[in-house]
Amino acid sequence: MTGKTRGARRSHWWRIALVATALVGGGYLAALAWIYRYQEDLIFQPDPLPAAYRFAFADVHEVSIAVDGATLSALHLQLAKPKGVVFFLHGNNGNLSTWFTNPDLYRAANYDLFMLDYRGYGKSSGHIASEEDLRADVLAAWRMIEPQYAGKRKVIYGRSLGTALAAGLAAQVQPDLTILVSPYCNMAQLMHAHYPLLPAALLRYRLETCANAAELRGPVLLVHGEADSLIPIENSEQLWSVAPQARLLRIPGAAHTDVHQFSAYTDELLRTLKAL
């Protein structure tokens, strides 16, 4: 084989390597562009309900909240003489029919319960397009319900995805109690844990739970399952470090989706609400 032939072959394989690298790199960049543009499909998993759907609760009222470009659906458990209200922000999937599951606990504590579906969830119209809109919707719902409880206890409760929204709202309005169940420190950290090859700059939904929790002045109850692999309990420990007035309830054996089924959770929530 002559030197000229060997050089031609090296050049040939070099061109193939360059093309392959370009294709792989181009595919990676295309994937990043898709994730940046459509990350709502990865973060939010709404389960819509037909407009004619009716919730089967005796003393729970359906509420509609008009926001910019959408109408939010909410459920409001209203007792005769409540001690206060729990404003509940749920996780990233399902809808009110699957989240509004234990009203008897709040009846026993003598608290009203107010829970809303985000845009595109349940009977709420529209779709989530930005963190700013999502937070604005939550604030609008709070401002509608809060005046009904002047002089009463106000509790903001977040579960999973909703913990960042709850901490952000609580930092603004400083309720009597903030409850964060299965919380995460921030979405970038959570993304890195599950998708380490994705750059944090890609994320449009920062959802900074830890940063907002550091601004809370009132009591905070953190609840976390010790077997939670989706959002490990270390996230609650980080929140505890920035909000030293918080209490951390560890639930042995509980994972991410079943923590509310443990008596340690229900007993502590009932005790905390009654003592407030």
C-alpha positions in Angstrom: 0.0 0.0 0.0 1.5 3.3 -1.0 1.7 6.3 1.2 -0.8 8.1 -1.1 -3.3 5.3 -0.7 -2.9 5.2 3.1 -3.4 8.9 3.2 -6.5 8.7 1.1 -8.0 6.0 3.5 -7.2 8.0 6.6 -8.9 11.0 5.0 -11.9 8.9 4.1 -12.3 7.6 7.7 -11.7 11.0 9.1 -14.5 12.4 6.9 -16.8 9.5 8.1 -15.9 10.3 11.8 -16.6 14.0 11.2 -20.0 13.2 9.6 -20.9 10.8 12.5 -19.9 13.3 15.1 -22.0 16.0 13.4 -25.0 13.6 13.2 -24.6 12.7 16.8 -24.0 16.2 17.9 -26.8 17.5 15.7 -29.2 14.9 17.2 -28.2 15.9 20.7 -28.7 19.6 19.9 -32.1 18.8 18.3 -33.1 16.9 21.4 -32.1 19.8 23.6 -34.0 22.2 21.5 -37.1 20.0 21.7 -36.8 19.7 25.5 -36.4 23.4 25.9 -39.5 24.1 23.7 -41.7 21.3 25.0 -40.5 20.8 28.6 -44.0 21.3 29.9 -44.8 17.8 28.5 -42.1 16.4 30.7 -42.8 18.3 33.9 -46.6 18.4 33.9 -48.9 15.4 33.3 -52.4 16.7 33.5 -55.5 14.5 33.3 -58.3 16.6 31.8 -62.0 16.1 32.8 -65.0 16.9 30.7 -66.8 20.1 31.5 -69.9 18.2 32.5 -68.0 16.1 35.1 -69.5 16.4 38.6 -67.5 15.7 41.8 -69.4 13.6 44.3 -68.9 15.3 47.6 -71.8 16.4 49.9 -70.3 19.5 51.5 -67.8 20.4 48.9 -68.5 23.2 46.4 -67.0 23.6 42.9 -65.4 27.0 42.3 -64.3 28.7 39.1 -61.5 31.2 39.1 -61.1 33.5 36.1 -57.4 34.1 35.3 -55.6 35.6 32.4 -56.5 33.4 29.4 -58.1 30.6 31.4 -60.6 29.5 34.0 -59.3 27.4 36.9 -61.4 24.7 38.6 -61.3 24.3 42.3 -63.0 22.4 45.1 -63.9 24.0 48.5 -64.8 22.0 51.5 -66.7 24.5 53.7 -67.6 23.6 57.3 -70.0 25.4 59.6 -67.5 27.1 61.9 -64.0 26.3 60.7 -60.9 27.2 62.6 -59.3 28.2 59.3 -58.4 27.0 55.8 -55.8 24.7 54.2 -54.9 26.0 50.7 -53.7 22.8 48.9 -51.4 22.7 45.8 -51.1 19.3 44.4 -48.5 17.3 42.4 -47.7 17.2 38.7 -50.2 14.5 37.6 -53.9 13.6 37.9 -56.6 16.2 38.8 -59.0 17.0 41.7 -60.8 13.7 41.4 -57.7 11.9 42.4 -56.2 14.4 44.8 -59.2 15.4 46.8 -59.1 12.1 48.7 -59.2 12.7 52.5 -61.6 15.5 53.4 -62.5 13.7 56.7 -59.1 14.5 58.0 -59.8 18.2 57.6 -63.3 17.8 59.0 -61.7 16.2 62.1 -59.3 19.1 62.4 -62.1 21.6 61.7 -60.4 23.2 58.8 -61.9 24.1 55.4 -59.9 22.7 52.4 -59.4 24.6 49.2 -57.7 22.8 46.3 -57.3 23.9 42.7 -56.4 22.3 39.4 -53.7 24.0 37.4 -54.3 25.0 33.8 -55.1 21.9 31.7 -55.8 19.7 34.7 -59.2 18.4 35.4 -61.8 21.0 34.4 -59.4 23.9 34.3 -59.0 25.4 30.8 -55.9 26.5 29.0 -52.4 25.1 29.3 -49.3 25.9 31.4 -46.9 28.0 29.3 -44.5 29.6 31.9 -43.6 29.5 35.6 -44.7 33.1 35.9 -48.2 32.3 34.7 -48.4 29.3 37.0 -47.4 31.3 40.0 -49.8 34.1 39.0 -52.7 31.6 38.9 -51.9 30.3 42.3 -51.7 33.9 43.7 -55.1 34.8 42.1 -56.7 31.8 43.7 -55.3 32.7 47.1 -56.5 36.3 46.8 -60.0 35.1 46.0 -60.2 32.7 48.9 -58.1 34.4 51.6 -60.6 37.3 52.5 -63.2 34.7 53.6 -60.9 33.7 56.5 -60.1 37.0 58.1 -59.1 36.4 61.7 -58.8 32.6 61.1 -55.8 30.3 60.6 -54.4 30.1 57.2 -52.3 27.1 56.1 -50.6 26.7 52.7 -49.9 23.1 51.8 -47.8 21.8 48.9 -47.3 18.2 47.7 -44.5 17.2 45.4 -44.5 19.6 42.4 -46.8 21.9 44.4 -44.2 22.4 47.2 -42.3 25.0 45.2 -45.5 26.9 44.4 -46.6 26.6 48.1 -43.2 27.9 49.3 -43.3 30.8 46.9 -46.8 31.8 47.8 -46.0 31.4 51.5 -43.0 33.6 51.2 -45.3 36.3 49.8 -48.2 36.1 52.2 -46.5 34.5 55.3 -49.3 32.2 56.5 -49.8 30.8 60.0 -48.3 27.4 58.8 -46.6 26.0 55.7 -46.8 22.3 55.0 -44.4 20.8 52.4 -44.9 17.1 51.7 -42.3 15.3 49.5 -40.6 18.6 48.6 -37.6 19.2 46.3 -35.0 21.9 46.8 -35.2 23.1 43.2 -36.1 21.7 39.8 -32.5 22.1 38.4 -31.1 19.9 41.1 -33.9 17.3 40.6 -33.3 17.3 36.8 -29.6 16.8 37.3 -30.3 13.8 39.6 -32.5 12.1 37.0 -31.1 13.4 33.7 -27.4 14.2 34.4 -26.6 14.8 30.8 -29.0 17.7 30.4 -27.6 21.2 31.1 -29.4 23.2 33.8 -29.5 26.2 31.5 -32.1 24.3 29.5 -34.7 24.6 32.3 -37.4 27.3 32.0 -39.1 26.2 35.3 -36.6 26.9 38.1 -39.1 26.3 40.9 -36.8 27.3 43.7 -38.4 25.7 46.9 -35.3 26.1 49.0 -34.8 29.8 48.1 -38.4 30.6 49.0 -38.4 28.5 52.2 -35.5 30.5 53.4 -37.8 33.6 53.4 -40.5 32.0 55.6 -40.9 33.4 59.1 -43.6 31.2 60.5 -43.7 27.5 61.3 -43.0 24.9 58.6 -43.8 21.2 58.6 -41.8 19.0 56.2 -43.0 15.5 55.6 -41.0 13.0 53.6 -41.0 9.2 52.9 -37.7 7.6 53.7 -38.2 5.2 50.7 -38.9 8.1 48.2 -36.7 7.4 45.2 -38.2 10.1 42.9 -37.5 13.0 45.3 -35.0 11.6 48.0 -35.4 12.8 51.6 -32.1 14.7 51.3 -34.2 17.4 49.6 -36.2 17.9 52.8 -33.0 17.9 54.8 -31.7 20.8 52.6 -35.0 22.6 53.2 -34.6 22.1 56.9 -31.1 23.6 56.8 -32.4 26.8 55.2 -35.6 27.0 57.3 -34.3 26.0 60.8 -37.7 26.7 62.3 -39.1 23.8 60.3 -39.9 20.3 61.7 -39.1 17.3 59.6 -41.3 14.3 59.9 -39.7 11.2 58.4 -42.0 8.4 57.3 -40.2 5.0 57.4 -41.3 2.8 54.5 -43.1 5.5 52.6 -42.3 6.2 49.0 -43.3 9.2 46.9 -46.9 8.5 46.1 -48.1 6.7 49.2 -46.8 8.9 52.0 -50.4 10.1 52.8 -51.5 6.6 53.5 -49.4 6.2 56.6 -50.9 6.9 60.0 -47.7 8.7 61.0 -48.6 11.3 58.4 -52.3 11.6 59.1 -51.8 11.6 62.9 -49.1 14.4 62.7 -51.1 16.5 60.3 -54.2 16.3 62.5 -52.2 17.1 65.6 -50.4 20.0 64.0 -53.6 21.6 62.6 -55.5 21.2 66.0 -52.5 22.8 67.9 -52.2 25.8 65.5 
